[in-house]
Amino acid sequence: MAKSVLRAPTALILVTAIVGCQPDGSDTNGSRQTLNGCEVDAYQADMLDQVNAARATPRTCGDTDFPAAPALNYQCDLNTAAERHSQDMATNNFHSHIGSDGLELKDRVNATDYDWSTIGENIAAGQRMVTDVMEDWLGSEGHCKNIMNDQFEHFGVSRADNEAADFQRYWTQVFGAER
Protein backbone atom coordinates (compact mmCIF):
# COMPACT_ATOMS: atom_id res chain seq x y z
CA MET A 1 0.00 0.00 0.00
CA ALA A 2 1.33 3.42 -0.88
CA LYS A 3 2.00 5.75 2.01
CA SER A 4 1.64 9.47 1.74
CA VAL A 5 2.96 12.30 3.78
CA LEU A 6 0.43 13.99 6.05
CA ARG A 7 -0.29 17.71 5.93
CA ALA A 8 2.32 19.86 4.22
CA PRO A 9 3.68 21.46 7.42
CA THR A 10 4.22 17.99 8.89
CA ALA A 11 6.47 16.85 6.08
CA LEU A 12 7.81 20.15 4.91
CA ILE A 13 10.62 19.53 2.49
CA LEU A 14 12.70 22.51 1.42
CA VAL A 15 16.16 22.76 -0.04
CA THR A 16 18.54 24.45 2.34
CA ALA A 17 20.68 27.40 1.44
CA ILE A 18 24.09 26.14 0.43
CA VAL A 19 27.07 27.60 2.25
CA GLY A 20 30.79 27.22 1.84
CA CYS A 21 32.97 24.73 3.61
CA GLN A 22 34.61 25.53 6.91
CA PRO A 23 38.39 25.16 6.83
CA ASP A 24 38.64 23.46 10.21
CA GLY A 25 37.78 19.89 9.18
CA SER A 26 35.90 17.15 10.93
CA ASP A 27 33.94 17.17 14.18
CA THR A 28 34.24 13.50 15.11
CA ASN A 29 36.99 11.56 16.74
CA GLY A 30 35.93 8.34 15.03
CA SER A 31 34.45 6.79 18.16
CA ARG A 32 31.27 4.79 17.78
CA GLN A 33 28.50 4.34 20.29
CA THR A 34 25.04 2.83 20.49
CA LEU A 35 21.91 4.99 20.56
CA ASN A 36 18.58 3.19 20.88
CA GLY A 37 20.12 0.05 19.34
CA CYS A 38 21.81 1.92 16.47
CA GLU A 39 25.59 2.00 16.14
CA VAL A 40 26.43 5.65 15.40
CA ASP A 41 29.44 7.91 15.03
CA ALA A 42 30.15 10.70 17.50
CA TYR A 43 28.85 13.37 15.08
CA GLN A 44 25.46 11.57 14.91
CA ALA A 45 25.14 11.53 18.70
CA ASP A 46 26.20 15.17 18.77
CA MET A 47 23.58 16.04 16.14
CA LEU A 48 20.83 14.31 18.14
CA ASP A 49 21.95 16.23 21.25
CA GLN A 50 21.88 19.53 19.35
CA VAL A 51 18.47 18.82 17.79
CA ASN A 52 17.04 17.89 21.19
CA ALA A 53 18.59 20.99 22.78
CA ALA A 54 16.93 23.13 20.10
CA ARG A 55 13.59 21.37 20.66
CA ALA A 56 13.84 21.90 24.45
CA THR A 57 13.43 25.66 24.06
CA PRO A 58 10.49 27.58 22.54
CA ARG A 59 11.59 28.95 19.17
CA THR A 60 10.35 31.08 16.30
CA CYS A 61 10.83 29.61 12.83
CA GLY A 62 10.14 32.35 10.30
CA ASP A 63 6.77 33.76 11.40
CA THR A 64 5.72 30.66 13.36
CA ASP A 65 6.19 30.34 17.11
CA PHE A 66 6.82 26.85 18.46
CA PRO A 67 6.62 25.70 22.07
CA ALA A 68 9.31 23.38 23.37
CA ALA A 69 8.95 19.91 21.84
CA PRO A 70 9.69 16.48 23.31
CA ALA A 71 13.12 14.98 22.73
CA LEU A 72 13.56 12.71 19.71
CA ASN A 73 14.87 9.14 19.89
CA TYR A 74 17.47 7.88 17.43
CA GLN A 75 15.96 5.38 14.98
CA CYS A 76 18.01 2.93 12.89
CA ASP A 77 15.70 2.78 9.86
CA LEU A 78 15.54 6.58 9.58
CA ASN A 79 19.33 6.59 9.89
CA THR A 80 19.49 4.16 6.96
CA ALA A 81 17.27 6.43 4.83
CA ALA A 82 19.45 9.43 5.72
CA GLU A 83 22.65 7.50 5.01
CA ARG A 84 21.48 6.38 1.56
CA HIS A 85 20.55 9.92 0.56
CA SER A 86 23.71 11.61 1.86
CA GLN A 87 25.84 9.00 0.11
CA ASP A 88 23.85 9.42 -3.12
CA MET A 89 24.32 13.20 -3.06
CA ALA A 90 28.06 12.92 -2.33
CA THR A 91 28.70 10.18 -4.89
CA ASN A 92 26.66 11.83 -7.66
CA ASN A 93 27.59 15.44 -6.82
CA PHE A 94 24.14 16.98 -6.38
CA HIS A 95 22.06 18.66 -3.67
CA SER A 96 18.35 17.88 -3.84
CA HIS A 97 15.57 16.06 -1.99
CA ILE A 98 15.07 13.98 -5.16
CA GLY A 99 17.66 11.21 -5.42
CA SER A 100 19.77 10.51 -8.49
CA ASP A 101 17.41 7.54 -9.02
CA GLY A 102 14.33 9.79 -8.93
CA LEU A 103 13.30 8.58 -5.48
CA GLU A 104 11.91 10.91 -2.81
CA LEU A 105 11.98 10.81 0.98
CA LYS A 106 8.88 8.60 1.22
CA ASP A 107 10.51 6.09 -1.13
CA ARG A 108 13.74 6.01 0.89
CA VAL A 109 11.84 5.49 4.17
CA ASN A 110 9.48 2.93 2.58
CA ALA A 111 12.58 0.91 1.60
CA THR A 112 13.21 0.38 5.33
CA ASP A 113 11.02 -1.32 7.95
CA TYR A 114 9.86 2.01 9.44
CA ASP A 115 6.02 2.07 9.42
CA TRP A 116 5.54 5.81 9.34
CA SER A 117 2.60 8.13 9.71
CA THR A 118 4.56 11.33 9.08
CA ILE A 119 8.10 12.07 7.92
CA GLY A 120 10.31 15.06 7.16
CA GLU A 121 13.80 15.68 5.83
CA ASN A 122 16.46 18.36 6.05
CA ILE A 123 19.43 18.36 3.70
CA ALA A 124 22.50 20.56 3.52
CA ALA A 125 25.78 20.69 1.66
CA GLY A 126 29.15 22.21 2.40
CA GLN A 127 29.12 22.69 6.17
CA ARG A 128 32.04 20.97 7.90
CA MET A 129 30.74 20.78 11.48
CA VAL A 130 27.51 19.76 13.23
CA THR A 131 27.28 23.19 14.86
CA ASP A 132 27.55 24.92 11.47
CA VAL A 133 24.84 22.87 9.78
CA MET A 134 22.55 23.16 12.81
CA GLU A 135 22.99 26.94 12.82
CA ASP A 136 22.03 27.06 9.13
CA TRP A 137 19.02 24.77 9.59
CA LEU A 138 17.72 26.71 12.60
CA GLY A 139 18.10 29.92 10.60
CA SER A 140 15.99 28.52 7.75
CA GLU A 141 12.23 28.61 8.29
CA GLY A 142 11.36 25.24 6.73
CA HIS A 143 14.26 23.35 8.27
CA CYS A 144 13.62 24.91 11.67
CA LYS A 145 9.96 23.84 11.43
CA ASN A 146 11.04 20.24 10.84
CA ILE A 147 13.35 20.37 13.86
CA MET A 148 10.61 21.83 16.08
CA ASN A 149 7.70 19.71 14.78
CA ASP A 150 6.22 18.06 17.88
CA GLN A 151 4.62 15.30 15.79
CA PHE A 152 8.04 13.81 15.12
CA GLU A 153 9.24 11.19 17.60
CA HIS A 154 12.25 9.64 15.85
CA PHE A 155 15.35 10.83 14.10
CA GLY A 156 18.27 9.68 11.97
CA VAL A 157 21.14 11.65 10.45
CA SER A 158 24.01 10.96 8.13
CA ARG A 159 26.72 12.84 6.34
CA ALA A 160 28.85 11.72 3.43
CA ASP A 161 32.10 13.15 2.14
CA ASN A 162 33.50 13.31 -1.36
CA GLU A 163 36.45 15.65 -1.78
CA ALA A 164 35.92 15.62 -5.57
CA ALA A 165 32.30 16.84 -5.28
CA ASP A 166 31.29 20.50 -5.40
CA PHE A 167 30.43 20.77 -1.68
CA GLN A 168 32.55 17.86 -0.36
CA ARG A 169 30.24 17.17 2.63
CA TYR A 170 26.52 16.34 2.34
CA TRP A 171 24.09 16.07 5.28
CA THR A 172 20.64 14.50 5.64
CA GLN A 173 18.35 14.52 8.69
CA VAL A 174 15.23 12.32 8.58
CA PHE A 175 12.40 12.78 11.09
CA GLY A 176 9.40 10.53 11.62
CA ALA A 177 6.57 9.20 13.71
CA GLU A 178 5.30 5.65 13.44
CA ARG A 179 1.70 4.56 12.94
C-alpha positions as CSV (number, residue, x, y, z in Angstrom):
1,M,0.0,0.0,0.0
2,A,1.3,3.4,-0.9
3,K,2.0,5.7,2.0
4,S,1.6,9.5,1.7
5,V,3.0,12.3,3.8
6,L,0.4,14.0,6.1
7,R,-0.3,17.7,5.9
8,A,2.3,19.9,4.2
9,P,3.7,21.5,7.4
10,T,4.2,18.0,8.9
11,A,6.5,16.9,6.1
12,L,7.8,20.1,4.9
13,I,10.6,19.5,2.5
14,L,12.7,22.5,1.4
15,V,16.2,22.8,0.0
16,T,18.5,24.5,2.3
17,A,20.7,27.4,1.4
18,I,24.1,26.1,0.4
19,V,27.1,27.6,2.2
20,G,30.8,27.2,1.8
21,C,33.0,24.7,3.6
22,Q,34.6,25.5,6.9
23,P,38.4,25.2,6.8
24,D,38.6,23.5,10.2
25,G,37.8,19.9,9.2
26,S,35.9,17.2,10.9
27,D,33.9,17.2,14.2
28,T,34.2,13.5,15.1
29,N,37.0,11.6,16.7
30,G,35.9,8.3,15.0
31,S,34.5,6.8,18.2
32,R,31.3,4.8,17.8
33,Q,28.5,4.3,20.3
34,T,25.0,2.8,20.5
35,L,21.9,5.0,20.6
36,N,18.6,3.2,20.9
37,G,20.1,0.1,19.3
38,C,21.8,1.9,16.5
39,E,25.6,2.0,16.1
40,V,26.4,5.6,15.4
41,D,29.4,7.9,15.0
42,A,30.2,10.7,17.5
43,Y,28.8,13.4,15.1
44,Q,25.5,11.6,14.9
45,A,25.1,11.5,18.7
46,D,26.2,15.2,18.8
47,M,23.6,16.0,16.1
48,L,20.8,14.3,18.1
49,D,22.0,16.2,21.2
50,Q,21.9,19.5,19.3
51,V,18.5,18.8,17.8
52,N,17.0,17.9,21.2
53,A,18.6,21.0,22.8
54,A,16.9,23.1,20.1
55,R,13.6,21.4,20.7
56,A,13.8,21.9,24.4
57,T,13.4,25.7,24.1
58,P,10.5,27.6,22.5
59,R,11.6,28.9,19.2
60,T,10.3,31.1,16.3
61,C,10.8,29.6,12.8
62,G,10.1,32.4,10.3
63,D,6.8,33.8,11.4
64,T,5.7,30.7,13.4
65,D,6.2,30.3,17.1
66,F,6.8,26.8,18.5
67,P,6.6,25.7,22.1
68,A,9.3,23.4,23.4
69,A,8.9,19.9,21.8
70,P,9.7,16.5,23.3
71,A,13.1,15.0,22.7
72,L,13.6,12.7,19.7
73,N,14.9,9.1,19.9
74,Y,17.5,7.9,17.4
75,Q,16.0,5.4,15.0
76,C,18.0,2.9,12.9
77,D,15.7,2.8,9.9
78,L,15.5,6.6,9.6
79,N,19.3,6.6,9.9
80,T,19.5,4.2,7.0
81,A,17.3,6.4,4.8
82,A,19.5,9.4,5.7
83,E,22.6,7.5,5.0
84,R,21.5,6.4,1.6
85,H,20.6,9.9,0.6
86,S,23.7,11.6,1.9
87,Q,25.8,9.0,0.1
88,D,23.9,9.4,-3.1
89,M,24.3,13.2,-3.1
90,A,28.1,12.9,-2.3
91,T,28.7,10.2,-4.9
92,N,26.7,11.8,-7.7
93,N,27.6,15.4,-6.8
94,F,24.1,17.0,-6.4
95,H,22.1,18.7,-3.7
96,S,18.3,17.9,-3.8
97,H,15.6,16.1,-2.0
98,I,15.1,14.0,-5.2
99,G,17.7,11.2,-5.4
100,S,19.8,10.5,-8.5
101,D,17.4,7.5,-9.0
102,G,14.3,9.8,-8.9
103,L,13.3,8.6,-5.5
104,E,11.9,10.9,-2.8
105,L,12.0,10.8,1.0
106,K,8.9,8.6,1.2
107,D,10.5,6.1,-1.1
108,R,13.7,6.0,0.9
109,V,11.8,5.5,4.2
110,N,9.5,2.9,2.6
111,A,12.6,0.9,1.6
112,T,13.2,0.4,5.3
113,D,11.0,-1.3,8.0
114,Y,9.9,2.0,9.4
115,D,6.0,2.1,9.4
116,W,5.5,5.8,9.3
117,S,2.6,8.1,9.7
118,T,4.6,11.3,9.1
119,I,8.1,12.1,7.9
120,G,10.3,15.1,7.2
121,E,13.8,15.7,5.8
122,N,16.5,18.4,6.1
123,I,19.4,18.4,3.7
124,A,22.5,20.6,3.5
125,A,25.8,20.7,1.7
126,G,29.1,22.2,2.4
127,Q,29.1,22.7,6.2
128,R,32.0,21.0,7.9
129,M,30.7,20.8,11.5
130,V,27.5,19.8,13.2
131,T,27.3,23.2,14.9
132,D,27.6,24.9,11.5
133,V,24.8,22.9,9.8
134,M,22.5,23.2,12.8
135,E,23.0,26.9,12.8
136,D,22.0,27.1,9.1
137,W,19.0,24.8,9.6
138,L,17.7,26.7,12.6
139,G,18.1,29.9,10.6
140,S,16.0,28.5,7.8
141,E,12.2,28.6,8.3
142,G,11.4,25.2,6.7
143,H,14.3,23.3,8.3
144,C,13.6,24.9,11.7
145,K,10.0,23.8,11.4
146,N,11.0,20.2,10.8
147,I,13.4,20.4,13.9
148,M,10.6,21.8,16.1
149,N,7.7,19.7,14.8
150,D,6.2,18.1,17.9
151,Q,4.6,15.3,15.8
152,F,8.0,13.8,15.1
153,E,9.2,11.2,17.6
154,H,12.2,9.6,15.8
155,F,15.4,10.8,14.1
156,G,18.3,9.7,12.0
157,V,21.1,11.6,10.5
158,S,24.0,11.0,8.1
159,R,26.7,12.8,6.3
160,A,28.8,11.7,3.4
161,D,32.1,13.1,2.1
162,N,33.5,13.3,-1.4
163,E,36.5,15.6,-1.8
164,A,35.9,15.6,-5.6
165,A,32.3,16.8,-5.3
166,D,31.3,20.5,-5.4
167,F,30.4,20.8,-1.7
168,Q,32.5,17.9,-0.4
169,R,30.2,17.2,2.6
170,Y,26.5,16.3,2.3
171,W,24.1,16.1,5.3
172,T,20.6,14.5,5.6
173,Q,18.4,14.5,8.7
174,V,15.2,12.3,8.6
175,F,12.4,12.8,11.1
176,G,9.4,10.5,11.6
177,A,6.6,9.2,13.7
178,E,5.3,5.7,13.4
179,R,1.7,4.6,12.9
